[in-house]
Amino acid sequence: MQIIRSIQNRIYEIRGERVILDFDLAVLYDVETRVLNQTVKRNNKRFPKDFMFQLTRQEFAALKPEINKLYNDEYQSITDMSSQIVMTYPGKRPKTALPYAFTEQGVAMLSGLLNSDKAIQMNIAIMRAFVEIRRIVLEQGNIQDQLKQIQQRITEHDVQLSSIYDAIENLLDENAARRKWDNRERIGFHAK
């Protein structure tokens, strides 16, 4: 479960798609980022734009704080891994190289290209992480529907309570008027 959480932390939402960046995949697959990208370039027909795309400078700049936080939080585990993985740290990228983002379909396609045992195990874990995120999103959608229904009921109850308050207020006004009438100063003769 720890590995799935780690993978979920590496899944970002970019351009309305949930994606994993090339250097994160390299860390997970225990390969260098350049090796992963070379494999993809050799098989570029397998990766249409809805499977993989390159980030713009603005997109990457917007993600950097989140990426840096992730890598700072996981620094201990990264330094314990092989030196290959440390080379894939996003801060070590050449300034001109922008990362590639792989959608769930792109990661699935990549699984057919990387055949090491580690890559196969990681790919299974990545697919499970995507499924878990999808399940969470569906549950949140269901919760939002329930909240809308509750809000509608509350609105209806507010209208009903308002009517009740108005009726009570009218009754109190009538009682006050009756008391005022009963307590009025009487005129005329008083019989003893």
Buried (B, 14 or more C-beta within 10 A) or exposed (E): EEBBEBBBBBBBEBEEBBBBBBBBBBBBBBBBBBBBBEBBEEEEEBBEEEBBBEBEEEBBEEBEEEBEEBBEEBEEEBEEEEEBBEBBBBEEBEEEBBBBBBBBBBBBBBBEBBEEEEBEEBBEBBBBBBEBBEEEEEEEEEEEEEEEEEEEEEEEEEEEEEEEEEEEEEEEEEEEEEEEEEEEEEEEEEEE
